[in-house]
Amino acid sequence: MIPSVLPTYNRAPLTFVKGEGSWLIEADGRRFLDMGAGIAVNALGHAHPALVKALSDQAQALWHTSNLYHIPQQQALADKLVDATFADTVFFTNSGTESCELAVKMVRKHFHAAGQPERVNIITFEGSFHGRSSAGIAAAGSEKMTAGFGPLLPGFTHLPWNDHDAVVAAITDEAAAILIEPIQGEGGIRPLPDHCLKGLRDLCDEHGILLVLDEVQCGMGRTGRLFAHEWAGIEPDIMMVAKGIGGGFPLGAVLATEHAAAAMTAGSHGSTYGGNPLGCAVGCAVMDHVADPAFLAQVNRTSGMLRQGLEGLIATHPDVFEGVSGTGLMLGLKCKALNTDVLSAAYDAQLILVPAANNVIRLLPPLNLSAEDVAEALSRLDKAAQNVVSA
């Protein structure tokens, strides 16, 4: 008999009932150090006082009105994002998946309005993850994501990761955009080198197509800059955001230049819940923290401590680990042992990690992780590695 909750997840045998900062409390009382942050969602950890207050205050005033009316909290968050980024305008969604859907629509609408309706093709990359909607799985294109869900949405060209010559060859008269994650998350923490991201920006400018960045996982301070593309010194035309922007409240956004978004006029897109007062009140509180240069400087200091410790663990356990990748507090441990074995041993050590492709374990902790919690995480990961070796 099928369960009442559709069984599409292989869930760990854990039931968390409370969170405090970087810690999760299981129903049986055990305390787990959370180095996954709900897959890079809980940017400020669990039950952060500023987020609790923002949500509570707004909940006592007004929950939902719909986008038929002006929403002051939405305007405030849009202004904060525009002031802090390349963007001229923002559309709010509930998730990264919905942000992907709009980004695809925006690209195609842009060229249709420009009198180039043949430009519909979006160039994407092996190992990518853009959500599980029809557009998202078509963009990723992997057999794991698409099997059984055909016919797929057409108009995507899938290329090898980090192959500039392949991108050049793929830019035909039907090309509309390049869509890429500056750092692949689900694909195994694979950063695109800065010079490659600059090269993609140059190609888009040369051929008059749009650069779309998926910063759902790597954005909102995760890499030590507000957004990961800032490290390369470039700006996209459209950017997908979610996860950390709501600090745990379901919230997403698409940021865009006026040039890219001008064709999205009244009636061209909509959302019942997107940008509602609750979500945007929390999003404003998140932005007040993560956009602060002092906060981002601390993210970089913390990431330095964590990465140095991980390098030490790799040297200590060469049969378990072989390398570390990533930027800021978006780090991946490439495993020699099965990453699922490392994950299981970490659970036994009351440590939360996140698996990824290419036999990688992700560390995506709260951005305000303390030095003491860094040391504790490394100690527990060391214990997990010892148990993998002895198993």
Sine and cosine of phi, psi and omega as CSV:
sin_phi,cos_phi,sin_psi,cos_psi,sin_omega,cos_omega
0.00,0.00,0.72,-0.70,-0.02,-1.00
-0.95,0.33,0.66,-0.75,0.00,-1.00
-0.92,0.38,0.30,-0.95,0.02,-1.00
-0.92,0.40,-0.46,0.89,0.15,-0.99
-0.99,-0.14,0.87,-0.50,-0.07,-1.00
-0.79,0.61,0.81,-0.59,-0.16,-0.99
-0.99,0.11,0.89,0.45,0.01,-1.00
-0.99,-0.11,0.02,1.00,0.01,-1.00
-0.87,-0.49,0.62,-0.78,0.22,-0.98
-1.00,-0.06,1.00,0.06,-0.13,-0.99
-0.98,0.20,0.59,-0.81,0.15,-0.99
-0.93,0.37,0.48,-0.88,-0.01,-1.00
-0.98,0.22,0.84,0.54,-0.04,-1.00
-0.72,-0.69,0.62,-0.78,0.01,-1.00
-0.74,-0.67,0.97,-0.25,-0.05,-1.00
-1.00,-0.02,0.66,-0.75,-0.08,-1.00
-0.87,-0.49,-0.18,0.98,-0.03,-1.00
-0.37,-0.93,0.49,-0.87,0.08,-1.00
-0.74,-0.67,0.60,-0.80,0.02,-1.00
-0.65,-0.76,0.97,-0.25,0.00,-1.00
0.88,0.47,-0.88,-0.48,-0.01,-1.00
-1.00,-0.07,0.25,0.97,-0.11,-0.99
-0.85,-0.53,0.57,-0.82,0.09,-1.00
-0.88,-0.48,0.64,-0.77,0.00,-1.00
-0.94,-0.34,0.84,-0.54,0.00,-1.00
-0.98,0.21,0.33,-0.94,-0.03,-1.00
-0.84,0.54,-0.48,0.88,0.01,-1.00
-1.00,0.04,0.06,1.00,0.08,-1.00
0.99,-0.16,-0.18,0.98,0.00,-1.00
-0.92,0.39,0.58,-0.82,0.00,-1.00
-0.97,-0.26,0.83,-0.55,-0.01,-1.00
-0.94,-0.35,0.73,-0.69,0.10,-1.00
-0.98,0.17,0.85,-0.52,-0.16,-0.99
-1.00,-0.07,0.98,-0.19,0.06,-1.00
-0.97,-0.24,0.35,0.94,0.05,-1.00
-0.89,-0.46,-0.44,0.90,0.05,-1.00
0.77,0.64,0.69,0.73,0.04,-1.00
0.89,0.45,0.56,0.83,-0.10,-0.99
0.90,0.44,0.87,0.49,0.09,-1.00
0.92,0.40,0.40,0.92,-0.04,-1.00
-1.00,-0.08,-0.75,0.66,-0.09,-1.00
-0.98,0.18,0.96,0.29,-0.13,-0.99
-0.86,0.51,-0.52,0.86,-0.01,-1.00
-0.93,-0.37,0.39,0.92,0.03,-1.00
0.98,0.21,-0.26,-0.97,-0.08,-1.00
-0.99,-0.12,0.70,-0.71,0.09,-1.00
0.84,0.55,0.66,0.75,0.05,-1.00
-0.88,0.47,0.76,-0.65,-0.11,-0.99
-0.82,0.57,-0.64,0.77,-0.04,-1.00
-0.92,0.38,-0.59,0.81,0.01,-1.00
-0.97,0.26,-0.63,0.78,0.06,-1.00
-0.87,0.49,-0.69,0.72,0.00,-1.00
-0.91,0.42,-0.70,0.72,-0.01,-1.00
-0.87,0.50,-0.69,0.72,-0.01,-1.00
-0.93,0.36,-0.70,0.72,-0.03,-1.00
-0.90,0.43,-0.70,0.71,0.00,-1.00
-0.88,0.47,-0.70,0.72,-0.03,-1.00
-0.94,0.34,-0.60,0.80,0.00,-1.00
-0.89,0.46,-0.51,0.86,0.02,-1.00
-0.99,0.14,-0.16,0.99,-0.02,-1.00
-0.96,-0.27,-0.83,0.55,-0.08,-1.00
-0.25,-0.97,0.77,-0.64,-0.02,-1.00
-1.00,-0.05,-0.79,0.62,-0.21,-0.98
-0.46,-0.89,0.66,-0.75,0.11,-0.99
-0.76,-0.65,-0.38,0.92,-0.10,-1.00
1.00,0.00,0.25,-0.97,-0.02,-1.00
-0.99,0.12,0.27,0.96,0.18,-0.98
-0.96,0.28,-0.20,0.98,-0.09,-1.00
-0.74,-0.68,0.29,-0.96,0.09,-1.00
-0.94,0.35,0.62,-0.78,-0.01,-1.00
-0.83,-0.56,0.96,-0.27,-0.09,-1.00
-0.84,0.55,-0.63,0.77,-0.02,-1.00
-0.91,0.42,-0.59,0.81,0.04,-1.00
-0.91,0.40,-0.69,0.72,0.04,-1.00
-0.88,0.47,-0.66,0.76,-0.02,-1.00
-0.90,0.44,-0.68,0.73,-0.01,-1.00
-0.94,0.34,-0.65,0.76,0.05,-1.00
-0.86,0.51,-0.68,0.73,0.01,-1.00
-0.89,0.46,-0.66,0.75,0.02,-1.00
-0.89,0.46,-0.68,0.73,-0.02,-1.00
-0.93,0.36,-0.68,0.74,0.02,-1.00
-0.90,0.43,-0.68,0.74,-0.01,-1.00
-0.90,0.44,-0.50,0.87,-0.12,-0.99
-0.99,-0.12,-0.10,0.99,-0.15,-0.99
-0.69,-0.72,-0.09,-1.00,0.07,-1.00
-0.94,0.35,-0.31,0.95,-0.27,-0.96
-0.96,0.26,0.49,-0.87,0.15,-0.99
-0.97,-0.22,-0.33,0.94,-0.10,-0.99
-0.44,-0.90,0.39,-0.92,-0.08,-1.00
-0.66,-0.75,0.67,-0.74,0.19,-0.98
-0.89,-0.45,0.75,-0.66,-0.05,-1.00
-0.99,-0.11,0.68,-0.74,0.02,-1.00
-0.84,-0.54,-0.11,-0.99,0.06,-1.00
-0.97,-0.23,-0.17,0.98,-0.15,-0.99
-0.29,-0.96,0.22,-0.98,0.10,-0.99
-0.91,0.40,-0.59,0.81,0.03,-1.00
-0.86,0.52,-0.72,0.69,0.02,-1.00
-0.92,0.40,-0.54,0.84,0.06,-1.00
-0.90,0.43,-0.62,0.79,0.05,-1.00
-0.89,0.46,-0.71,0.70,0.00,-1.00
-0.84,0.55,-0.71,0.71,-0.01,-1.00
-0.93,0.36,-0.65,0.76,-0.01,-1.00
-0.85,0.53,-0.68,0.73,0.02,-1.00
-0.90,0.44,-0.72,0.69,0.02,-1.00
-0.88,0.48,-0.67,0.74,-0.04,-1.00
-0.89,0.45,-0.67,0.74,0.03,-1.00
-0.85,0.53,-0.77,0.64,-0.09,-1.00
-0.94,0.33,-0.59,0.80,0.05,-1.00
-0.91,0.42,-0.60,0.80,0.01,-1.00
-0.84,0.54,-0.75,0.66,-0.06,-1.00
-0.97,0.24,-0.51,0.86,0.09,-1.00
-0.88,0.47,-0.71,0.71,0.00,-1.00
-0.93,0.38,-0.43,0.90,-0.01,-1.00
-1.00,0.09,0.07,1.00,0.00,-1.00
0.98,0.19,0.37,0.93,0.04,-1.00
-0.81,-0.59,0.87,0.49,-0.08,-1.00
-0.90,0.43,-0.27,0.96,0.04,-1.00
-0.96,0.29,-0.30,0.95,0.00,-1.00
-0.99,0.12,1.00,-0.01,-0.02,-1.00
-0.83,-0.56,-0.20,0.98,-0.17,-0.98
-0.99,0.12,0.75,-0.66,-0.02,-1.00
-0.91,-0.42,0.81,-0.58,-0.03,-1.00
-1.00,0.06,0.81,-0.58,0.00,-1.00
-0.77,-0.64,-0.03,-1.00,-0.23,-0.97
-0.70,-0.72,0.53,-0.85,0.06,-1.00
-0.84,0.55,0.66,-0.75,0.01,-1.00
1.00,0.07,-0.02,1.00,-0.06,-1.00
-0.97,0.23,0.32,-0.95,0.10,-0.99
-0.61,-0.80,0.85,-0.52,-0.04,-1.00
-0.77,-0.63,0.50,0.87,-0.01,-1.00
0.99,-0.11,0.03,-1.00,-0.14,-0.99
-0.89,-0.45,0.33,0.94,0.13,-0.99
-0.98,0.20,0.06,-1.00,0.00,-1.00
-0.86,0.50,-0.70,0.71,0.03,-1.00
-0.93,0.37,-0.63,0.78,-0.05,-1.00
-0.90,0.44,-0.71,0.71,-0.02,-1.00
-0.96,0.28,-0.54,0.84,0.06,-1.00
-0.91,0.40,-0.60,0.80,0.03,-1.00
-0.92,0.40,-0.68,0.73,0.01,-1.00
-0.94,0.33,-0.75,0.66,0.15,-0.99
0.98,0.17,-0.03,1.00,-0.06,-1.00
-0.96,0.29,0.48,-0.88,0.01,-1.00
-0.86,0.51,-0.64,0.77,0.00,-1.00
-0.86,0.52,-0.61,0.79,-0.06,-1.00
-0.99,0.12,-0.51,0.86,-0.22,-0.98
-0.96,-0.27,-0.31,0.95,-0.12,-0.99
-0.84,0.55,0.82,-0.57,0.06,-1.00
1.00,0.05,-0.03,1.00,-0.08,-1.00
-0.92,-0.39,0.30,0.96,0.01,-1.00
-0.97,0.25,0.22,-0.97,-0.05,1.00
-0.96,0.29,0.62,-0.79,-0.06,-1.00
-0.99,0.11,0.45,-0.89,0.09,-1.00
-0.87,0.49,0.83,-0.56,-0.03,-1.00
-0.98,0.20,0.11,-0.99,0.12,-0.99
0.98,-0.17,0.41,0.91,0.04,-1.00
-0.80,-0.59,0.66,-0.75,0.10,-0.99
-0.91,-0.41,0.85,-0.52,-0.08,-1.00
-0.99,-0.17,0.82,-0.57,-0.06,-1.00
-0.87,-0.50,0.33,-0.94,0.11,-0.99
-0.88,0.47,0.47,-0.89,0.04,-1.00
-0.93,0.37,0.75,-0.66,0.15,-0.99
0.87,0.50,0.73,0.68,0.07,-1.00
-0.83,-0.55,1.00,-0.04,-0.11,-0.99
-0.89,0.45,-0.65,0.76,-0.02,-1.00
-0.88,0.47,-0.60,0.80,0.03,-1.00
-0.91,0.42,-0.59,0.81,0.03,-1.00
-0.92,0.40,-0.72,0.70,0.01,-1.00
-0.83,0.55,-0.70,0.71,-0.03,-1.00
-0.93,0.38,-0.44,0.90,-0.08,-1.00
-1.00,0.08,-0.15,0.99,-0.03,-1.00
-0.99,0.10,1.00,-0.05,0.03,-1.00
-0.98,-0.20,-0.10,-0.99,0.02,-1.00
-0.93,0.37,-0.23,0.97,0.02,-1.00
-0.99,-0.12,-0.04,1.00,-0.03,-1.00
-0.93,0.36,0.70,-0.72,0.02,-1.00
-0.89,-0.46,-0.56,0.83,-0.11,-0.99
-0.30,-0.95,0.33,-0.94,0.23,-0.97
-0.93,-0.37,0.79,-0.62,0.00,-1.00
-0.89,-0.46,0.85,-0.52,-0.08,-1.00
-0.46,-0.89,0.50,-0.86,0.17,-0.98
-1.00,0.02,0.82,-0.57,0.08,-1.00
-0.84,0.54,-0.53,0.85,0.16,-0.99
-0.72,-0.70,0.87,-0.50,0.07,-1.00
-0.94,0.34,0.78,-0.63,0.02,-1.00
-1.00,-0.05,-0.94,0.35,0.03,-1.00
-0.85,0.52,-0.49,0.87,-0.02,-1.00
-0.96,0.27,-0.05,1.00,0.11,-0.99
0.92,-0.39,0.53,0.85,0.00,-1.00
0.79,0.62,0.93,0.37,0.03,-1.00
-0.92,-0.40,0.98,-0.21,0.03,-1.00
-0.97,0.25,0.65,-0.76,0.17,-0.99
-0.99,0.12,0.81,-0.58,0.00,-1.00
-0.83,0.56,0.54,-0.84,-0.06,-1.00
-0.82,0.57,-0.66,0.75,-0.05,-1.00
-0.92,0.38,-0.47,0.88,0.04,-1.00
-0.95,0.30,-0.64,0.77,0.05,-1.00
-0.91,0.41,-0.62,0.78,0.09,-1.00
-0.88,0.47,-0.63,0.78,0.02,-1.00
-0.90,0.44,-0.62,0.79,0.05,-1.00
-0.92,0.39,-0.64,0.77,0.05,-1.00
-0.87,0.49,-0.69,0.73,0.00,-1.00
-0.90,0.44,-0.66,0.75,0.02,-1.00
-0.89,0.45,-0.68,0.73,0.01,-1.00
-0.88,0.47,-0.68,0.74,0.02,-1.00
-0.91,0.42,-0.66,0.75,-0.03,-1.00
-0.90,0.44,-0.62,0.78,-0.11,-0.99
-0.97,-0.24,0.06,1.00,0.07,-1.00
0.93,0.37,0.56,0.83,0.06,-1.00
-0.91,-0.42,0.14,-0.99,-0.13,-0.99
-0.99,-0.16,0.57,-0.82,0.12,-0.99
-0.98,-0.21,0.87,-0.48,0.01,-1.00
-0.92,-0.38,0.84,-0.54,0.02,-1.00
-0.96,-0.28,0.72,-0.69,0.12,-0.99
-0.99,-0.12,0.98,-0.18,0.04,-1.00
-0.93,-0.36,0.54,0.84,0.02,-1.00
-0.87,0.49,-0.69,0.72,-0.02,-1.00
-1.00,-0.09,-0.58,0.82,-0.12,-0.99
-1.00,-0.05,-0.04,1.00,-0.03,-1.00
-1.00,-0.02,-0.12,-0.99,0.04,-1.00
0.85,0.53,0.74,0.67,0.10,-1.00
1.00,0.09,-0.06,1.00,-0.12,-0.99
-0.85,0.52,-0.57,0.82,-0.06,-1.00
-0.99,-0.14,0.06,1.00,-0.05,-1.00
1.00,-0.09,-0.07,1.00,0.26,-0.97
-0.87,-0.50,0.33,-0.94,-0.02,-1.00
-0.85,0.53,-0.68,0.73,0.11,-0.99
-0.73,-0.68,0.54,-0.84,-0.17,-0.99
-0.90,0.44,-0.54,0.84,-0.05,-1.00
-0.91,0.42,-0.30,0.95,-0.01,-1.00
-0.90,0.44,-0.46,0.89,0.03,-1.00
-0.89,0.47,-0.52,0.85,-0.02,-1.00
-1.00,0.03,-0.11,0.99,0.02,-1.00
0.94,0.33,0.48,0.88,0.02,-1.00
-0.85,-0.53,0.16,-0.99,0.07,-1.00
-0.75,-0.66,0.66,-0.76,0.08,-1.00
-0.99,0.12,0.07,-1.00,0.16,-0.99
-1.00,-0.05,-0.56,0.83,-0.01,-1.00
-0.65,-0.76,0.61,-0.80,0.03,-1.00
-0.64,-0.77,0.73,-0.69,0.06,-1.00
-1.00,-0.05,0.73,-0.68,-0.01,-1.00
-0.71,-0.70,0.53,-0.85,0.13,-0.99
-0.18,-0.98,-0.62,-0.78,0.02,-1.00
0.68,0.73,-0.98,-0.18,-0.13,-0.99
-0.89,0.46,-0.31,0.95,-0.07,-1.00
-0.89,0.46,-0.46,0.89,0.02,-1.00
-0.97,-0.23,-0.02,1.00,0.03,-1.00
0.85,0.53,0.36,0.93,-0.04,-1.00
0.84,-0.54,-0.34,0.94,0.10,-0.99
-1.00,0.07,0.70,-0.72,-0.04,-1.00
-0.88,0.47,0.93,-0.38,-0.06,-1.00
-0.40,-0.92,0.65,-0.76,0.08,-1.00
-0.58,-0.82,0.09,-1.00,0.00,-1.00
-0.33,-0.95,0.41,-0.91,0.23,-0.97
-0.88,-0.47,0.85,-0.53,0.05,-1.00
-0.97,-0.22,0.63,-0.78,-0.05,-1.00
-0.45,-0.89,0.39,-0.92,0.16,-0.99
-0.97,0.23,0.32,-0.95,0.07,-1.00
-0.87,0.49,-0.63,0.77,0.00,-1.00
-0.84,0.54,-0.72,0.70,-0.06,-1.00
-0.96,0.27,-0.53,0.85,-0.18,-0.98
-0.98,-0.20,-0.06,1.00,-0.17,-0.99
-0.87,0.50,-0.46,0.89,-0.03,-1.00
-0.98,0.19,-0.19,0.98,-0.01,-1.00
-0.99,0.10,0.99,0.14,-0.05,-1.00
-1.00,-0.08,0.04,-1.00,-0.06,-1.00
-0.80,0.61,0.78,-0.63,0.02,-1.00
1.00,-0.05,-0.17,0.98,-0.06,-1.00
-0.98,0.18,-0.29,0.96,0.05,-1.00
-0.32,-0.95,0.34,-0.94,0.01,-1.00
-0.25,-0.97,0.17,-0.99,0.04,-1.00
-0.38,-0.93,0.73,-0.69,0.03,-1.00
-0.94,0.35,-0.75,0.66,-0.08,-1.00
-0.99,-0.10,-0.40,0.92,-0.13,-0.99
-0.81,0.59,0.79,-0.61,0.02,-1.00
0.96,0.27,0.44,0.90,-0.03,-1.00
-0.95,0.30,0.25,-0.97,-0.10,-1.00
-0.84,0.54,-0.64,0.77,-0.02,-1.00
-0.90,0.45,-0.80,0.60,-0.04,-1.00
-0.87,0.49,-0.69,0.72,-0.08,-1.00
-0.97,0.26,-0.48,0.88,0.10,-0.99
-0.89,0.45,-0.68,0.73,0.05,-1.00
-0.93,0.37,-0.67,0.74,0.01,-1.00
-0.86,0.51,-0.61,0.79,0.06,-1.00
-0.89,0.46,-0.66,0.75,0.01,-1.00
-0.92,0.40,-0.63,0.77,0.06,-1.00
-0.88,0.48,-0.75,0.66,-0.02,-1.00
-0.86,0.50,-0.62,0.79,0.00,-1.00
-0.86,0.51,-0.47,0.88,0.03,-1.00
-1.00,0.01,-0.84,0.55,-0.21,-0.98
-0.96,0.27,-0.35,0.94,0.03,-1.00
-1.00,0.08,-0.06,1.00,0.00,-1.00
-0.97,0.25,0.84,-0.55,-0.01,-1.00
-0.82,0.57,-0.57,0.82,0.02,-1.00
-0.91,0.41,-0.62,0.79,0.05,-1.00
-0.90,0.43,-0.71,0.70,-0.01,-1.00
-0.91,0.42,-0.56,0.83,0.07,-1.00
-0.90,0.45,-0.61,0.79,0.04,-1.00
-0.93,0.36,-0.60,0.80,0.09,-1.00
-0.84,0.54,-0.68,0.73,0.00,-1.00
-0.92,0.39,-0.61,0.79,0.05,-1.00
-0.91,0.40,-0.69,0.72,0.00,-1.00
-0.90,0.44,-0.67,0.74,-0.02,-1.00
-0.90,0.43,-0.57,0.82,0.06,-1.00
-0.88,0.47,-0.69,0.72,0.05,-1.00
-0.88,0.47,-0.70,0.71,-0.05,-1.00
-0.92,0.40,-0.69,0.72,-0.03,-1.00
-0.91,0.41,-0.66,0.75,0.03,-1.00
-0.87,0.49,-0.66,0.75,0.03,-1.00
-0.91,0.41,-0.61,0.79,0.02,-1.00
-0.92,0.40,-0.63,0.78,0.05,-1.00
-0.87,0.49,-0.62,0.78,0.06,-1.00
-0.90,0.43,-0.64,0.77,0.03,-1.00
-0.91,0.41,-0.58,0.81,0.04,-1.00
-0.89,0.45,-0.67,0.74,0.02,-1.00
-0.92,0.40,-0.58,0.82,-0.02,-1.00
-0.97,0.24,-0.53,0.85,-0.08,-1.00
-0.81,-0.58,0.91,0.41,-0.06,-1.00
-0.92,0.38,-0.28,0.96,0.05,-1.00
-0.99,0.11,-0.22,0.98,-0.04,-1.00
-0.96,-0.28,-0.69,0.73,-0.08,-1.00
-0.86,-0.51,0.46,-0.89,0.04,-1.00
-0.75,-0.66,-0.17,0.99,0.01,-1.00
-0.01,-1.00,0.28,-0.96,0.05,-1.00
-0.79,-0.61,0.62,-0.79,0.01,-1.00
-0.69,-0.72,0.20,-0.98,0.07,-1.00
0.91,-0.42,-0.05,-1.00,-0.04,-1.00
-0.64,-0.77,0.60,-0.80,0.03,-1.00
0.86,0.50,-0.72,-0.69,0.02,-1.00
-0.98,-0.21,0.62,0.79,0.17,-0.98
-0.82,-0.58,0.99,0.11,-0.16,-0.99
-0.87,-0.49,0.53,-0.85,0.02,-1.00
-0.80,-0.60,0.71,-0.71,0.11,-0.99
-0.98,-0.20,0.92,-0.39,0.11,-0.99
-0.97,0.26,0.81,-0.58,-0.10,-0.99
-0.98,-0.20,0.54,-0.84,0.23,-0.97
-1.00,-0.02,-0.66,0.75,0.18,-0.98
-0.94,0.34,0.24,-0.97,0.06,-1.00
-0.89,0.46,0.77,-0.64,-0.01,-1.00
-0.88,0.47,-0.46,0.89,0.06,-1.00
-0.92,0.38,-0.54,0.84,0.07,-1.00
-0.94,0.35,-0.64,0.77,0.04,-1.00
-0.90,0.44,-0.68,0.74,0.01,-1.00
-0.87,0.49,-0.70,0.71,0.01,-1.00
-0.89,0.45,-0.67,0.74,0.02,-1.00
-0.91,0.41,-0.56,0.83,0.06,-1.00
-0.91,0.41,-0.67,0.74,0.07,-1.00
-0.85,0.53,-0.67,0.75,0.03,-1.00
-0.89,0.46,-0.51,0.86,0.04,-1.00
-1.00,0.04,0.14,0.99,-0.01,-1.00
0.85,0.52,0.76,0.65,0.01,-1.00
-0.75,-0.66,0.76,-0.65,-0.01,-1.00
-0.99,-0.15,0.86,-0.52,0.11,-0.99
-0.81,-0.58,0.10,-0.99,-0.05,-1.00
-0.77,-0.64,0.80,-0.60,0.02,-1.00
-0.97,0.24,0.33,-0.95,0.08,-1.00
-0.52,-0.85,0.03,-1.00,0.02,-1.00
-0.93,0.36,0.17,-0.99,0.05,-1.00
0.88,0.48,0.51,0.86,0.06,-1.00
0.85,0.52,0.67,0.74,-0.02,-1.00
-0.94,-0.33,0.55,-0.83,0.18,-0.98
-0.94,-0.34,0.78,-0.62,-0.01,-1.00
-1.00,-0.06,0.63,-0.78,0.20,-0.98
-0.91,-0.42,0.93,-0.38,-0.08,-1.00
-0.74,-0.67,0.87,0.49,-0.14,-0.99
-0.96,0.29,0.16,-0.99,0.18,-0.98
-0.81,0.59,0.58,-0.82,-0.06,-1.00
-0.95,0.32,-0.33,0.94,0.04,-1.00
-0.99,-0.16,0.45,0.89,0.06,-1.00
-0.82,0.58,0.72,-0.69,-0.02,-1.00
-0.99,0.10,0.31,-0.95,0.06,-1.00
-0.88,0.48,-0.59,0.81,0.02,-1.00
-0.90,0.43,-0.62,0.78,0.01,-1.00
-0.96,0.30,-0.51,0.86,0.12,-0.99
-0.87,0.50,-0.75,0.66,0.00,-1.00
-0.88,0.47,-0.66,0.75,0.00,-1.00
-0.92,0.39,-0.64,0.77,0.03,-1.00
-0.88,0.47,-0.68,0.73,0.01,-1.00
-0.91,0.41,-0.62,0.78,0.04,-1.00
-0.89,0.45,-0.69,0.73,-0.02,-1.00
-0.95,0.32,-0.57,0.82,0.06,-1.00
-0.93,0.37,-0.60,0.80,0.09,-1.00
-0.87,0.49,-0.69,0.72,0.04,-1.00
-0.89,0.45,-0.66,0.75,0.02,-1.00
-0.88,0.48,-0.69,0.73,0.00,-1.00
-0.89,0.45,-0.65,0.76,0.05,-1.00
-0.87,0.49,-0.63,0.78,-0.02,-1.00
-0.95,0.31,-0.52,0.85,0.07,-1.00
-0.91,0.41,-0.69,0.73,0.00,-1.00
-0.89,0.45,-0.65,0.76,-0.09,-1.00
-0.99,0.13,-0.20,0.98,-0.05,-1.00
-0.94,0.34,0.00,0.00,0.00,0.00
